[in-house]
Amino acid sequence: MEIVVIGAGVVGVTTAWQLACDGHQVSVLERREGPGLETSFANGGQISTSHALPWSSPAVPGQMMRWLGRADAPLKIRWHADREQMAWSLRFLRECLPTRHLRNAGHSLRLALLSRQELGRIREEAGIQNDHREKGILCVFTDEKAFAHGREAAAFMADRDVRQEILLGEEVLRIEPSLQYAEGIVGGVYSPDDQSGDAYLFTSQLAADAQKRGVTFYYDVDVRGLKQEGARLAGVSTSKGLLKADAVVLCAGSYSARLVKPLGIDLPVYPVKGYSVTLPVTNPEAAPEVSLTDEVRKIVISRLGNRLRAAGTAEITGHDTEMNDTRARAVLDGLLALFPKAGDPNKAEFWTGLRPMTPDGPPVIGATPIENLFMNTGHGTLGWTMATGSAKLLSEVIGGEAPSIDLEGLSLARY
Ligand SMILES: Cc1cc2nc3c(=O)[nH]c(=O)nc-3n(C[C@H](O)[C@H](O)[C@H](O)COP(=O)(O)OP(=O)(O)OC[C@H]3O[C@@H](n4cnc5c(N)ncnc54)[C@H](O)[C@@H]3O)c2cc1C
């Protein structure tokens, strides 16, 4: 089949690679000058299978109230006269109900476990070198209430055979000795099977490998619309003309909903802005070996070769990617609070990206009401963790094979 993939982020590139391996003729349309230059560029680097929990959780409404008015709050909403933002936010709040959260967490976890398996296979087959680490993820807590929540989440995972280790106080130093300079840690949860790595290096190297397998990448091409004829798509309208295909896969991250709205498809994927900061490691002894999550400051930290990256904060403010200095600085301060002597803050590189979030958490994978239009989008906070399993599932749907895991909770039909 001739297949067009829209978007060359980690999700689009992995999808294109998988479809080419299955024998399809694949073209990728990307408006930027290369692969992985938007949200997949400088994310937190965590392959956090053991923390594949949706953000919409029972704890969030209370936290939002406490954070009101704080310029550096981990979650901030800037209201626009935007019906999509209001509708998405209300759906998000509904998904915070305990029963819904648990159900959504189950769907996310199944996909994350499949993805971990697929990531190993793809890295090997494509010979990827992306500062990958298999040293686990350590969540640290600086307040008892958050630690209690962390232990509940760990119990949920442990019940599903995901290895979790609870650490009290200074026991965290056994896993990560460089935390010795941090203050106020009351405990931690260690997930030894988690991983980390640079999503951009993965995406760009996999794109190069996909090209060798026959995928054609068209960069600097803006997709303007999807041309429908009857129950099918006739092609994709772009800044360089109409491209025809047997099938189209939408992997346009936070811009996906806009492309299908004219077709009458309500895709609740809305951007949630985040920030990251990357420092060169100047003192390896004081820098972490494992990847970490600070559950109170809501930041993640990954060691990427001789760099240290911290990422976090959520701002619901439409498609605006402007850098807010207070929020960017809050991420750097969070990193320095745990690892004050590891890197050079004067050489900090700041970045923002838009997480393509669904209100319930899991992405949208598979068929749509239009016969030859498929989706693989809405990966939110966990697109790097889930890209590889998502690509596998999408290729199975297109190939008419039984999916590796149940698509319930992952398909568009759930909305
Ligand atoms: C601060 C931050 C930290 C994060 N940390 C982690 C983490 O530690 N672990 C994890 O698993 N996930 C993390 N994520 C989430 C992860 O980065 C995303 O889920 C993932 O990158 C989404 O990939 P994508 O391919 O769907 O989107 P993108 O990377 O945004 O790719 C979509 C592509 O589509 C293109 N496109 C869009 N519209 C058009 C159009 N009309 N025409 C042509 N091209 C178009 C865009 O240019 C873009 O290249 C983080 C995100 C942020 C913001």
The ligand as a MOL file (V3000), in Angstrom:
LIG
                    3D

  0  0  0     0  0            999 V3000
M  V30 BEGIN CTAB
M  V30 COUNTS 53 58 0 0 0
M  V30 BEGIN ATOM
M  V30 1 C 8.6780 19.2840 28.7280 0
M  V30 2 C 8.3250 17.9220 28.2000 0
M  V30 3 C 8.8830 16.7900 28.7920 0
M  V30 4 C 8.5400 15.5170 28.3460 0
M  V30 5 N 9.1370 14.4300 28.9060 0
M  V30 6 C 8.8220 13.1850 28.4750 0
M  V30 7 C 9.4610 12.0440 29.0310 0
M  V30 8 O 10.3440 12.1520 29.8840 0
M  V30 9 N 9.0440 10.8140 28.6060 0
M  V30 10 C 8.0710 10.6610 27.6680 0
M  V30 11 O 7.7220 9.5250 27.3710 0
M  V30 12 N 7.4980 11.7350 27.0860 0
M  V30 13 C 7.8390 12.9810 27.4540 0
M  V30 14 N 7.2420 14.0740 26.8940 0
M  V30 15 C 6.2020 13.8630 25.8770 0
M  V30 16 C 6.7770 13.5600 24.4970 0
M  V30 17 O 7.8600 14.4140 24.2060 0
M  V30 18 C 5.6620 13.7360 23.4470 0
M  V30 19 O 4.5510 12.9640 23.8040 0
M  V30 20 C 6.1390 13.3020 22.0700 0
M  V30 21 O 7.3060 13.9870 21.6940 0
M  V30 22 C 5.0450 13.5500 21.0340 0
M  V30 23 O 5.5470 13.1020 19.8080 0
M  V30 24 P 4.7320 13.3650 18.4820 0
M  V30 25 O 5.5040 12.7530 17.3820 0
M  V30 26 O 3.3100 12.9630 18.6690 0
M  V30 27 O 4.6830 14.9650 18.3500 0
M  V30 28 P 5.7840 15.9450 17.7460 0
M  V30 29 O 7.1390 15.5780 18.1660 0
M  V30 30 O 5.3220 17.3300 18.0370 0
M  V30 31 O 5.6650 15.6620 16.1950 0
M  V30 32 C 4.5760 16.1080 15.4090 0
M  V30 33 C 5.1640 16.5970 14.1050 0
M  V30 34 O 4.0970 16.9430 13.2280 0
M  V30 35 C 4.4860 18.0810 12.4940 0
M  V30 36 N 3.2880 18.7560 12.0160 0
M  V30 37 C 2.2560 19.2180 12.7550 0
M  V30 38 N 1.3300 19.7890 11.9660 0
M  V30 39 C 1.7860 19.6750 10.6950 0
M  V30 40 C 1.2820 20.0860 9.4380 0
M  V30 41 N 0.1050 20.7280 9.3240 0
M  V30 42 N 2.0220 19.8250 8.3390 0
M  V30 43 C 3.2170 19.1750 8.4280 0
M  V30 44 N 3.7520 18.7680 9.5960 0
M  V30 45 C 3.0380 19.0110 10.7240 0
M  V30 46 C 5.2540 18.9150 13.5070 0
M  V30 47 O 6.1080 19.8410 12.8750 0
M  V30 48 C 6.0020 17.8560 14.2950 0
M  V30 49 O 7.3020 17.6300 13.8140 0
M  V30 50 C 7.5940 15.3740 27.2940 0
M  V30 51 C 7.0590 16.5010 26.6680 0
M  V30 52 C 7.4310 17.7800 27.1120 0
M  V30 53 C 6.8560 18.9830 26.4260 0
M  V30 END ATOM
M  V30 BEGIN BOND
M  V30 1 1 1 2
M  V30 2 1 2 3
M  V30 3 2 2 52
M  V30 4 2 3 4
M  V30 5 1 4 5
M  V30 6 1 4 50
M  V30 7 2 5 6
M  V30 8 1 6 7
M  V30 9 1 6 13
M  V30 10 2 7 8
M  V30 11 1 7 9
M  V30 12 1 9 10
M  V30 13 2 10 11
M  V30 14 1 10 12
M  V30 15 2 12 13
M  V30 16 1 13 14
M  V30 17 1 14 15
M  V30 18 1 14 50
M  V30 19 1 15 16
M  V30 20 1 16 17
M  V30 21 1 16 18
M  V30 22 1 18 19
M  V30 23 1 18 20
M  V30 24 1 20 21
M  V30 25 1 20 22
M  V30 26 1 22 23
M  V30 27 1 23 24
M  V30 28 2 24 25
M  V30 29 1 24 26
M  V30 30 1 24 27
M  V30 31 1 27 28
M  V30 32 2 28 29
M  V30 33 1 28 30
M  V30 34 1 28 31
M  V30 35 1 31 32
M  V30 36 1 32 33
M  V30 37 1 33 34
M  V30 38 1 33 48
M  V30 39 1 34 35
M  V30 40 1 35 36
M  V30 41 1 35 46
M  V30 42 1 36 37
M  V30 43 1 36 45
M  V30 44 2 37 38
M  V30 45 1 38 39
M  V30 46 1 39 40
M  V30 47 2 39 45
M  V30 48 1 40 41
M  V30 49 2 40 42
M  V30 50 1 42 43
M  V30 51 2 43 44
M  V30 52 1 44 45
M  V30 53 1 46 47
M  V30 54 1 46 48
M  V30 55 1 48 49
M  V30 56 2 50 51
M  V30 57 1 51 52
M  V30 58 1 52 53
M  V30 END BOND
M  V30 END CTAB
M  END
